[in-house]
Amino acid sequence: MKYPLKKLLMGAALCATAIVYGQEQPRIVELLPNVVCGRLPMEPRIPENYIAMYKTENPNMVDTLYWGPKEVLEKYFEDENSLDQPIISVKPYTLEASFNQKNGWTVHDSTMDNPQARRTYFEMLGYGNHNDFFYPLYLENISYPDRMRHRAFIAIQEIEEHTLEFELIYPKNQPFPTYEQMSFWREFIYGSTILPLDQKMQAQGYDMKIGETIATYAGKRFKVSVNSTDGKDLDVNISGIDSDISFSVIRSQRQDWPQIDRFKDCQMLYVIGTVDTVLPVLNVKTSYIGFPVPVAYKIPSLDNPT
């Protein structure tokens, strides 16, 4: 079952970049290709010919992405006045808005920077709830004397103060979006859906097999294996696939999960630890404390011990 974005993009963003082995990757992996933290596990309601492109040749994780047809984006990057159809800009790490459970939304009022601007419409959507996974969504329209801005902020609740910003980009020679352009925007906001759980895990960077999970952070991989020989004690092993990443276990906890068919006979263990690596492009050392890795494992049958 899929859940609409307006019901609030439920799913855990677990700060990973997806590399999926032996399975078809969800489309969002290609649409958010350089996101280190907070990949949104969604199926966006945008045309099939829309792809992700950057203006710069060597983008980093804070650069703005654009979604649109390839030829349209190429022309737009050369001349912004060439745009003749709507596209979407995506800021993976915006400072315009943030969300936390205690205080809710904090949104910079850009009308304060321009006395002629006014906020004509905004909407703070309440929580959607599915197995305790949430994505708060905040919509905002701002009116300037000669333009309108339509933005959507989506908060990654598990990562404090981390919000993605989406904006409708329409031709510069128009003071307002046309009916068709607004229909395109509304389709994206209200028609996008959260991926099914199995694909959601793929989008968030977990290649799961029974007994092991390959997790990816900042494009670098490590493997967490779980084994039980007596049905009581668990052996947890960590091995690096890429040389410049390490994972130190802090704790582990068993957890009930919504059913994934291929793991229907398995238990689920969350192995939580600290990831240490160097961020690509920026060449900055980083540590992520509390990084969770889900691992499905089978309890051996004690009736026929091997």
PEWO-V720015 format. One record per backbone hydrogen bond with DSSP energy under -1.0 kcal/mol. NH is the residue of the N-H (numbers start at 0). CO is the residue of the C=O. If there is no record, write none. Layout:
NH/CO + NH/CO
//
This chain:
4/191 + 6/3 + 7/4 + 28/25 + 29/26 + 30/26 + 31/27 + 41/39 + 42/192 + 45/43 + 49/46 + 50/67 + 52/65 + 62/59 + 64/89 + 65/52 + 66/87 + 67/50 + 72/68 + 73/69 + 74/70 + 75/71 + 76/72 + 77/73 + 78/74 + 81/78 + 82/79 + 86/168 + 87/66 + 88/166 + 89/64 + 90/164 + 93/162 + 97/105 + 99/103 + 103/99 + 105/97 + 107/95 + 109/107 + 111/108 + 112/109 + 116/113 + 117/142 + 119/140 + 120/140 + 122/138 + 124/136 + 132/129 + 134/7 + 137/152 + 138/122 + 139/150 + 140/120 + 141/148 + 142/117 + 143/146 + 148/141 + 150/139 + 151/165 + 152/137 + 153/163 + 154/135 + 155/161 + 156/154 + 158/155 + 160/98 + 161/158 + 163/153 + 164/90 + 165/151 + 166/88 + 167/149 + 168/86 + 173/170 + 181/177 + 182/178 + 183/179 + 184/180 + 185/181 + 186/182 + 187/183 + 188/184 + 189/185 + 190/186 + 191/187 + 192/42 + 193/2 + 194/40 + 199/195 + 200/196 + 201/197 + 202/198 + 203/199 + 204/201 + 205/200 + 206/213 + 208/211 + 210/295 + 211/208 + 212/223 + 213/206 + 214/221 + 215/204 + 216/219 + 219/216 + 221/214 + 222/238 + 223/212 + 224/236 + 225/210 + 226/234 + 234/226 + 236/224 + 238/222 + 240/220 + 241/220 + 245/275 + 247/273 + 249/271 + 250/271 + 252/269 + 254/267 + 262/259 + 263/260 + 265/262 + 266/296 + 268/294 + 269/252 + 270/292 + 271/250 + 272/290 + 273/247 + 274/287 + 275/245 + 276/285 + 278/283 + 281/279 + 282/278 + 285/276 + 287/274 + 289/272 + 290/272 + 292/270 + 294/268 + 296/266
//
